[in-house]
Amino acid sequence: MAIGWAGIAALRDWRGEQDLHGKALEITLEAIVDEIAAMANLLIGEAGDGTPAVVFRGLKYPRSGEGSVFMAEDKDVIQPRLRR
């Protein structure tokens, strides 16, 4: 999970766009910063792998958009379970 970011939108809202079959997307929000963090983890590795940082260049991403990767507390079904 990304814990901080700057200069890019945290989320990309795909609602209203069409999928490959021409069907309109209704609920899709893409967590861009989390996807970048996940890719960085694949490149950095785990435990003693030792790669200290990853630099991404050439990504095409929105510069503005939603400001938080977290849902409103009253709608979030994941975070309350993580706090147990």
C-alpha positions, 0 to 999 in steps of 0.5 A: 500500500502507498503511504504517501504520494505527490504530483499524481492522482491517488485514484482514477475514476473509470465510471462512465468509461466503456470496457472492451465490450462497449459496456459502461463501467459503473463502479470502477475506481483504480487505486493508482498509487497502490498499484505503483507501490505493488510494482515497486515491491515486486522489483525491490523484493522482500526481506534481504533482497536489498534493493533500496529504491525503485524509480518509475519513469514514463508512466502515463497517469492522471495528474489530478483526481481523487485525493485519498485512497481510502473510502469514507468510514461509513462505506469502508468494509475493509479498514474496520477489519484491519484494526482488529 
